[in-house]
């Protein structure tokens, strides 16, 4: 698998976010909205989660 520097940074950032989101979500109250977006840099769909008060 040939991964670029940008791809590595995006995937490692996503891994960190996966660990941080449950802690943040437990501290804040609100509705969580999951949206799928197409990321041109990755060439695939990506999930984006937002917390709306």
Buried (B, 14 or more C-beta within 10 A) or exposed (E): EEEEEEBEEBEEEEEEEEEEEEEEEEEEEEEEEEEEEEEEEEEEEEEEEEBEE
